[in-house]
Amino acid sequence: MNLLSINNLAKIGREEPLFTDVTFGLNEGDKAAVIGRNGTGKSTLLNTIAGVLQPDDGTVVLNKEAGVSFLPQNPEYNSDDTIRDHIFKAQSPKLQTIREYEEVCTLLGQSAASGVQKRYDELTAVMEKQDLWNYEAQVSSILSTLGITDMSRRMGTLSGGMIKKVALAQVLVEDTKLLLLDEPTNHLDITTISWLQEYLHDTKRSVLMVTHDRYFLDNVCNNIYEIARHKIKLYQGNYSTYLEKKQIEAEIEQNTDRRIESVLRVERDWLLRGPCARGTKAKARIQHDMQLINREKFTADKGFTFEVKGKRLGGKILELHGISKSYPKGYAGADSGDTVPVLKDFSYTFSKGQKIGIFGDNGTGKSTLLNIVTGVLQPDSGSVVVGVNTSFAYYNQNPTFKDTSVSVLEYVKETAEIITMNDGRTLSPAQFLDEFGFNGKIQHSPVSTLSGGERKRLFLIRLLMTNPNFLILDEPTNDFDIFTMNILEQFLEGFQGCLLIVSHDRYFMDKVADTLFILEDDGSVSGFVGKCSEYIEYRKEKLAQQELAKRAAAEKERQQQEKATGSQPKESGARKLSFKEQKEFEQLEKDIEQLESRKAELETLMSSAEADYSTISALNEEYQNITASLEQKYTRWEELA
């Protein structure tokens, strides 16, 4: 089924077209990404497809029956809305039915009024008739996985990370077949990103996204669309395949250019010999030569570097002694006591050349630690001792510009008129900006006209002009294009100073950090020597082992109590299920019984010698779907049990 058709789409930017003649489509099951430099129009393209922006030319046709869900880079919301209000704003009849069912369940748990009971019975019948129990369970599972438990909280009270999770949840629970996602990983913690990657890989819904997360591009996408030179080009395959094809493409274009230049040298010699140019053949030959001369020539990507000269570190760099910090009750979901600790008695002495990543879920205090280190925030107890020669450069995740009306060049000149590079070269601000990919007219454009990624790159450039020897980076990868990320990674790998970094980008963290500070939920900080992806796998294994041990201990206790009392023991300290959860639990037991029965039937049918290949193939597909559904239902059943 075709879900999206785009024909000759065009959009004009601040000085020239962002893209023209964009034509492509998406079918059911396609998972594609749009990549390109900052400012090439990736987000603009997604917003145009979603109908938020109007194209200057061309058409966008969406399959109305399939439906589309759009996650913008900066989700909009009403501060007074509850989380439930925001998530269930979609016009989907299924979601509206589920929302009303949940509300009635809450009312029924508070009152046994006949009108409430009647409406509950009516909605239960609708849920049965439309087979919404599975859908409702999927919605509950997504919300639970994203850590959205209190649906009554107001949107205006949420952190940036939680707002992104709620916006993501709204998109994922909608009953649509096409997802448009603009930087879906921004502001999410690494654990959630890892889950989202698996979800998008497994879902049957089609996906078109803008992302710089290279693990996403490699593990989710089967098509890569690149915007370059105002055009869009399809590269079939994942990100690794795209890189291979780009390398071959560059080599072919370079070789073609060399051959054309060789032909033109011969032609120039011919013209200099002064042949008769009045003949038809001579005129045609000259016209052909002019076409070759005026062709669009291959231009390799102009690289830029962050290799500014840094100050030499002293013997004492940075020492943290017994750092502790707490926030009032309610911070990060605290539910007991007057305060909740985010850092608890943390001590560490930094050595030369250390590159440390900070890992923790949203709300565990990653930015708090960076703010304490740089003196932006004072600890409740403990001390920070900074070496005499230590020079910080602190890149916070939301850089601010005092005056966005100044030009890009004027903004850089405010810091220095001469910049010394690591190799001894001295550059003027204009030359320096050119090294960083800001060339031509853009240097004289107001900062206000830059894209989000361009502004952040400019902010980083100005920071590095101060020649720091201790870099502190809080989410530096948000809104950067992949090209900028590669260059930043190269610099950080060769950086001689110290590095303390918070990033949700697993690929980036793997390349630049070899040690991790793990911020635990109780405020303690532990260490892990290794890459971020290695820690994620270690954490998964550890959690799985803990869950198995917990189940084994619970089962052993149950058996001991049964043996001692001769009866089924009451659960001690267990939370009582809500009315809605109890109904869901009962329905899950029925569903599991039916699915297990059908699974056994399929096993018998597939083992039959009479079944032909096409029949077995169809039975196997149903078998796989049932197995996946059972796994999901058992997981939810165990949560409720």
C-alpha positions in Angstrom: 0.0 0.0 0.0 1.3 3.5 -0.9 1.3 5.8 2.1 3.0 8.9 0.8 3.6 10.4 -2.6 5.7 13.6 -3.1 6.0 15.2 -6.5 8.4 18.0 -7.5 8.4 19.5 -4.1 10.3 22.8 -3.6 10.9 25.2 -0.7 12.8 28.5 -0.7 15.3 29.3 2.1 16.7 32.6 3.3 18.8 33.3 0.3 18.3 30.4 -2.1 16.2 27.3 -2.6 16.5 24.7 0.2 15.4 21.9 -2.1 13.7 21.6 -5.5 12.2 18.9 -7.6 11.9 16.5 -4.6 10.1 13.4 -5.8 9.7 10.1 -3.9 7.2 7.9 -2.1 6.8 5.6 0.9 5.1 2.2 0.9 3.8 0.2 3.8 6.8 -1.2 5.7 9.3 1.3 4.4 11.7 2.8 7.0 13.6 5.8 5.7 15.7 8.7 7.0 16.5 12.1 5.6 20.1 13.2 6.2 22.1 16.2 5.2 24.1 19.2 6.5 22.5 21.7 8.9 20.5 24.3 7.0 19.8 22.1 4.0 16.1 21.8 4.9 15.6 18.4 6.5 13.2 19.6 9.2 11.6 21.9 6.6 10.9 18.9 4.4 9.3 16.9 7.2 7.2 19.9 8.3 6.1 20.4 4.7 5.1 16.7 4.4 3.2 16.9 7.7 1.3 20.0 6.4 2.8 22.4 9.0 4.5 24.4 6.2 3.2 25.0 2.7 5.5 24.1 -0.2 6.5 26.8 -2.7 6.0 24.3 -5.5 5.0 20.6 -5.9 2.5 18.4 -4.1 2.3 16.1 -1.1 -0.3 13.3 -1.1 -0.9 11.3 2.1 -3.0 8.2 2.3 -5.9 9.3 4.4 -7.0 5.8 5.3 -3.5 5.0 6.6 -3.1 8.1 8.8 0.0 9.9 9.7 1.6 10.9 13.1 4.1 13.7 13.3 6.7 14.3 16.1 8.2 17.8 15.5 11.7 18.6 16.8 10.2 21.0 19.4 6.8 19.6 20.4 4.1 22.2 21.1 1.8 21.7 24.1 -0.7 23.5 26.4 0.9 24.0 29.8 -2.5 23.5 31.5 -3.2 20.1 29.8 -2.7 17.0 31.8 -0.5 14.2 30.3 -3.7 12.3 29.5 -5.2 15.3 27.7 -2.1 15.7 25.6 -1.7 12.0 24.7 -5.3 11.4 23.8 -5.9 14.6 21.8 -5.8 12.5 18.6 -9.1 12.2 16.7 -8.6 8.4 16.5 -12.0 6.7 17.5 -10.0 3.9 19.1 -8.0 6.2 21.4 -11.2 8.2 22.3 -12.9 4.9 23.3 -9.9 3.8 25.4 -9.6 7.2 27.1 -13.3 7.2 28.0 -13.0 3.6 29.2 -10.1 4.5 31.5 -12.0 7.5 32.9 -15.1 5.4 33.6 -12.9 2.8 35.3 -11.5 5.5 37.6 -15.1 6.7 38.4 -16.3 3.2 39.0 -13.5 2.6 41.4 -14.8 5.7 43.4 -18.6 5.3 42.9 -21.0 2.5 42.2 -23.6 4.8 40.6 -25.9 3.0 38.2 -25.1 5.5 35.4 -21.4 4.9 35.7 -21.9 1.1 35.7 -24.1 1.3 32.6 -21.6 3.4 30.7 -18.9 0.9 31.8 -20.9 -2.0 30.4 -21.5 -0.1 27.1 -17.8 0.7 26.7 -16.8 -2.9 27.6 -19.0 -4.1 24.9 -17.4 -1.7 22.4 -14.0 -2.8 23.5 -15.0 -6.4 22.9 -16.6 -5.8 19.5 -13.7 -3.7 18.1 -11.1 -6.0 19.7 -9.5 -3.0 21.5 -8.1 -5.0 24.5 -4.9 -5.8 22.6 -4.6 -2.2 21.5 -5.2 -0.9 25.0 -2.6 -3.2 26.4 -0.1 -1.9 23.8 -0.9 1.7 24.8 -0.4 0.8 28.5 2.9 -1.0 27.7 4.3 2.0 25.7 3.4 4.5 28.5 4.9 2.2 31.2 8.1 1.7 29.2 8.5 5.5 28.8 8.0 6.0 32.5 4.7 7.8 32.1 2.7 6.6 35.2 1.0 9.7 36.6 -1.4 10.8 33.7 -2.8 13.7 35.8 0.4 15.8 35.9 0.3 19.1 34.0 2.5 19.5 30.9 3.8 22.8 32.3 5.4 21.1 35.3 7.4 18.6 33.2 11.1 18.6 32.4 12.3 18.9 28.8 13.1 15.2 28.7 9.7 14.2 30.0 7.9 16.5 27.6 9.7 14.8 24.7 8.7 11.4 26.1 5.0 12.4 26.4 5.1 13.8 22.8 6.7 10.6 21.6 4.1 8.5 23.5 1.3 10.5 21.8 2.8 9.6 18.4 3.4 6.0 19.1 0.0 5.2 20.6 -1.9 6.7 17.7 -3.6 4.3 15.3 -1.7 5.3 12.2 0.5 3.6 9.7 3.0 6.3 9.0 5.4 8.0 11.5 7.1 11.2 10.7 9.8 11.8 13.4 12.1 14.8 13.6 15.1 14.1 15.8 13.2 11.6 18.0 16.2 10.9 20.2 16.8 14.5 21.4 16.4 15.0 25.1 15.8 11.2 25.7 18.1 9.2 28.0 20.2 6.4 26.5 18.0 3.6 27.9 14.9 5.0 26.3 16.7 5.5 23.0 17.8 1.9 23.0 14.2 0.8 23.6 12.9 3.2 20.9 15.4 1.7 18.4 14.1 -1.8 19.0 10.5 -0.6 18.8 11.0 1.1 15.4 12.9 -1.9 14.1 10.1 -4.3 15.1 7.0 -2.2 14.2 5.1 -2.8 11.0 4.4 0.9 10.7 6.3 2.9 8.1 8.8 5.5 9.3 10.3 8.7 7.8 12.7 10.4 10.2 15.4 13.0 10.5 18.1 11.9 12.9 21.8 12.1 13.5 21.8 8.9 15.6 23.9 6.6 13.5 22.9 3.4 15.4 19.3 4.3 14.5 20.2 4.8 10.8 22.1 1.5 10.7 19.6 -0.7 12.6 16.2 0.8 11.7 16.4 2.2 8.1 16.3 0.5 4.8 16.5 3.7 2.8 18.6 6.8 3.2 17.6 10.1 1.5 20.3 12.7 1.3 19.7 16.4 0.7 22.7 18.0 -1.0 23.0 20.8 -3.6 19.3 21.5 -3.2 18.4 18.0 -4.5 17.4 14.8 -2.8 18.9 11.4 -3.7 18.0 7.9 -2.6 20.5 5.4 -1.3 18.9 2.0 -0.8 20.1 0.3 2.3 21.1 1.3 5.9 23.7 3.9 6.9 26.7 1.6 6.5 25.6 0.9 2.9 25.1 4.6 2.3 28.7 5.3 3.4 30.0 2.6 1.0 28.0 4.0 -1.9 29.1 7.6 -1.2 32.7 6.5 -1.3 32.3 4.8 -4.6 30.3 7.7 -6.0 33.0 10.2 -5.0 35.7 8.2 -6.6 33.7 7.9 -9.9 32.9 11.7 -9.9 36.6 12.5 -9.4 37.7 10.2 -12.2 35.0 11.6 -14.5 36.2 15.1 -13.8 39.8 14.2 -14.5 38.8 12.6 -17.9 36.8 15.7 -18.8 39.6 18.0 -17.9 41.9 15.9 -20.1 39.5 16.3 -23.0 39.2 20.0 -22.5 43.0 20.4 -22.6 43.0 18.8 -26.1 40.1 20.9 -27.2 41.8 24.1 -26.0 44.9 23.2 -28.1 42.5 22.7 -31.1 41.0 26.1 -30.6 44.4 27.8 -30.2 45.4 26.3 -33.6 42.6 28.5 -35.1 40.5 26.0 -37.1 37.7 27.4 -39.2 34.9 27.9 -36.7 32.3 28.8 -39.3 31.5 25.3 -40.3 28.5 23.5 -38.7 30.7 20.7 -37.2 33.2 23.2 -35.7 30.4 25.2 -34.1 28.8 22.1 -32.6 32.2 21.1 -31.3 32.7 24.5 -29.6 29.2 24.3 -28.2 29.9 20.9 -26.7 33.2 22.2 -25.2 31.3 25.1 -23.5 28.8 22.6 -22.0 31.7 20.7 -20.5 33.3 23.8 -19.1 30.0 25.0 -17.6 29.0 21.7 -16.1 28.3 21.3 -12.4 31.8 20.2 -11.2 32.4 17.7 -8.5 33.3 19.4 -5.2 34.4 17.2 -2.3 33.0 18.1 1.1 35.1 20.9 2.6 36.2 19.7 5.9 36.8 21.9 9.0 38.6 21.2 12.2 38.3 22.1 15.9 42.1 22.0 16.4 42.6 25.2 18.3 45.6 25.6 20.5 44.9 24.6 24.1 46.5 25.7 27.3 48.9 23.3 29.1 47.3 21.6 32.2 49.0 21.8 35.6 49.7 19.1 38.1 46.4 19.7 39.9 43.5 19.7 37.5 40.2 19.2 39.3 39.3 17.5 42.6 35.8 16.8 43.9 35.6 16.1 47.7 32.4 14.6 49.1 30.0 16.4 46.8 26.3 16.1 47.7 23.2 17.8 46.3 19.5 17.3 46.9 16.4 18.9 45.5 12.9 19.4 47.0 10.4 16.6 47.1 8.8 16.1 43.7 12.1 16.4 41.7 12.6 13.5 39.4 9.5 11.8 40.7 10.5 11.7 44.4 7.7 10.3 46.5 8.9 10.3 50.0 10.8 12.6 52.4 11.4 16.3 52.1 14.2 16.1 49.6 15.6 13.7 47.1 19.4 13.3 46.6 20.8 13.5 43.1 24.4 13.4 44.2 25.6 11.8 47.4 29.1 12.1 48.8 30.9 11.9 45.4 34.7 12.3 45.3 37.1 12.1 42.4 40.5 13.4 41.3 40.9 14.0 37.6 44.1 13.1 35.7 45.6 14.5 32.4 43.9 13.3 29.3 40.9 11.6 30.9 37.8 11.4 28.8 34.8 10.5 30.9 31.2 10.1 29.8 28.3 10.6 32.3 25.6 8.0 32.1 22.2 8.1 33.8 18.5 8.2 33.2 16.7 11.6 32.9 16.5 13.2 36.3 19.5 11.5 37.9 21.6 14.7 38.0 23.9 14.7 35.0 23.6 18.4 34.3 23.6 19.1 38.0 27.1 17.5 38.3 28.4 19.6 35.4 27.0 22.8 36.9 28.7 22.0 40.2 32.0 21.3 38.5 31.9 24.6 36.7 30.7 26.7 39.7 27.3 27.5 38.1 25.7 25.6 41.0 26.9 25.2 44.6 26.8 21.7 46.3 24.9 21.3 49.6 28.1 19.9 51.0 31.6 19.0 49.9 34.0 21.1 47.8 35.4 21.6 44.3 39.1 22.4 44.0 40.2 23.7 40.5 43.8 23.7 39.4 45.6 27.0 38.8 46.1 26.2 35.1 42.8 24.6 34.5 40.7 26.5 31.9 37.1 25.3 31.4 35.0 25.6 28.4 31.4 24.7 29.3 29.0 23.9 26.5 25.5 23.7 28.0 22.7 22.0 26.2 20.7 25.2 25.6 23.2 27.9 24.6 21.9 31.5 24.7 22.8 34.4 22.5 22.5 37.9 24.1 22.0 39.6 20.7 20.9 37.6 17.7 20.8 40.6 15.5 24.6 40.7 15.1 26.2 39.0 12.2 27.9 35.6 12.4 31.3 37.4 11.8 30.6 40.1 14.5 29.7 37.4 17.0 33.0 35.7 16.6 35.0 38.9 16.6 33.7 39.7 20.1 36.0 37.0 21.4 39.2 37.5 19.3 40.6 39.2 16.3 43.3 36.6 15.8 42.9 32.8 16.4 45.9 30.5 16.9 45.5 27.0 15.6 47.1 23.8 17.1 49.5 23.7 14.1 50.8 27.2 14.7 48.7 28.9 12.0 47.0 32.2 12.8 43.6 33.0 11.3 41.3 36.0 11.1 37.7 35.5 12.3 36.5 35.3 8.7 39.1 32.6 7.8 38.3 30.8 11.0 34.6 30.7 10.2 35.4 29.4 6.8 37.3 26.5 8.4 34.2 25.7 10.3 31.9 25.6 7.3 30.6 29.1 7.6 31.6 30.6 4.3 30.3 33.2 1.9 27.3 35.3 2.6 26.4 33.4 5.8 29.2 35.2 7.6 27.3 38.5 7.2 23.9 37.0 8.0 22.3 37.8 11.4 22.6 35.0 14.0 18.8 34.9 14.1 18.6 33.5 10.6 20.7 30.4 11.4 19.2 27.0 11.9 19.3 25.4 15.4 22.3 23.2 14.5 24.2 26.1 12.9 23.6 28.3 16.0 25.0 25.5 18.3 28.0 25.0 16.0 28.7 28.8 16.1 28.4 28.7 19.9 30.9 25.9 20.1 33.3 27.7 17.8 33.3 30.7 20.0 33.9 28.6 23.1 36.9 26.8 21.5 38.4 30.2 20.6 39.2 30.7 24.3 41.8 27.8 24.1 40.4 25.6 26.9 42.2 22.6 28.3 39.2 21.1 30.1 36.1 20.6 28.0 32.7 20.1 29.6 30.0 19.3 27.1 26.3 18.9 28.0 24.4 17.3 25.1 26.6 18.8 22.4 25.2 16.5 19.7 21.6 17.8 19.7 20.8 19.4 16.3 24.3 18.7 14.9 24.4 17.1 11.5 26.4 13.9 11.0 29.2 15.8 9.2 29.7 18.1 12.2 29.5 15.1 14.5 32.3 13.3 12.7 34.6 16.4 12.9 33.8 16.9 16.6 34.6 13.2 17.2 37.9 13.5 15.4 38.9 16.5 17.5 37.8 15.0 20.8 39.7 11.8 20.1 42.9 13.9 19.6 42.2 16.4 22.4 45.1 16.5 24.9 43.1 18.0 27.7 40.4 16.6 29.9 36.9 15.9 28.8 33.7 15.5 30.8 30.7 14.8 28.6 26.9 14.1 28.7 25.4 12.8 25.5 22.5 10.6 24.6 24.2 9.6 21.3 25.6 6.1 21.9 27.8 6.1 18.8 29.3 9.5 19.8 29.9 8.3 23.4 31.5 5.1 22.2 34.0 7.0 20.1 35.0 9.8 22.6 34.7 8.3 26.1 36.5 5.3 27.5 35.3 5.6 31.1 31.8 6.3 32.5 30.4 7.9 35.6 27.1 6.0 36.3 24.6 8.2 38.2 22.3 5.9 40.2 18.8 6.6 41.2 19.8 6.9 44.9 22.3 9.7 44.2 25.4 7.5 44.3 28.0 7.6 41.5 29.8 4.4 40.4 32.4 3.9 37.7 32.5 1.7 34.6 35.6 1.2 32.5 34.5 0.6 28.9 32.3 2.0 26.1 28.7 3.2 26.5 27.3 0.3 24.3 29.2 -2.2 26.5 27.6 -0.8 29.6 24.2 -0.9 28.1 24.6 -4.6 27.4 26.1 -5.2 30.9 23.1 -3.4 32.4 20.6 -5.4 30.4 22.2 -8.7 31.6 22.4 -7.4 35.2 18.7 -6.4 35.3 17.7 -9.7 33.7 19.7 -11.6 36.4 18.2 -9.5 39.2 14.7 -10.2 37.8 15.4 -13.9 37.7 16.8 -13.8 41.3 13.8 -11.8 42.5 11.3 -14.3 40.9 13.2 -17.3 42.3 13.2 -15.7 45.8 9.5 -14.9 45.6 8.7 -18.4 44.5 10.8 -19.9 47.3 9.0 -17.8 49.9 5.6 -18.7 48.4 6.4 -22.4 48.6 7.7 -22.1 52.2 4.6 -20.2 53.3 2.3 -22.8 51.6 4.2 -25.6 53.4 4.0 -23.9 56.7 0.3 -22.8 56.6 -1.1 -25.3 54.1 -2.9 -22.5 52.3 -2.2 -19.8 49.7 -0.5 -16.9 51.5 -1.5 -13.3 51.1 0.9 -11.0 49.2 2.8 -8.9 51.7 3.3 -5.2 50.8 1.8 -5.7 47.3 0.0 -2.7 45.7 -3.7 -3.4 45.2 -4.7 -3.4 41.5 -6.9 -0.6 40.3 -10.3 -1.6 38.9 -9.0 -1.0 35.4 -5.9 -3.1 36.0 -7.9 -5.9 37.5 -10.1 -6.0 34.4 -7.0 -5.9 32.2 -5.4 -8.8 34.2 -8.5 -10.9 33.7 -8.6 -10.2 30.0 -4.9 -11.0 29.6 -5.5 -14.5 31.2 -8.3 -15.1 28.6 -6.2 -13.9 25.7 -3.1 -15.9 26.8 -5.2 -19.1 27.0 -6.7 -18.6 23.5 -3.3 -17.7 22.0 -1.6 -20.7 23.6 -4.4 -23.0 22.2 -4.0 -21.5 18.7 -0.3 -21.8 18.9 -0.6 -25.6 19.7 -3.0 -26.0 16.7 -0.5 -24.3 14.4 2.4 -26.5 15.6 0.2 -29.5 14.7 -0.7 -28.1 11.3 2.8 -27.2 10.4 4.1 -30.6 11.3 1.5 -32.2 8.9 3.1 -33.9 5.9 0.0 -32.9 3.8 0.6 -29.1 4.0 2.2 -27.5 1.0 4.9 -24.8 1.0 2.5 -21.8 0.6 0.3 -23.1 3.4 3.2 -23.7 5.8 4.5 -20.2 5.0 1.2 -18.6 5.9 0.9 -20.8 9.1 4.5 -19.9 10.1 3.8 -16.1 9.7 0.7 -16.5 12.0 2.8 -18.6 14.4 5.5 -15.9 14.6 2.9 -13.2 15.2 1.2 -15.2 18.0 4.6 -15.9 19.6 5.4 -12.1 19.6 2.0 -11.3 21.0 2.3 -13.9 23.7 5.6 -12.5 24.8 4.2 -9.1 25.1 1.1 -10.3 27.0 3.1 -12.5 29.4 5.4 -9.4 30.2 2.3 -7.3 31.0 0.7 -10.2 32.9 3.8 -10.5 35.1 3.8 -6.8 35.8 0.2 -6.9 37.0 0.7 -10.3 38.8 
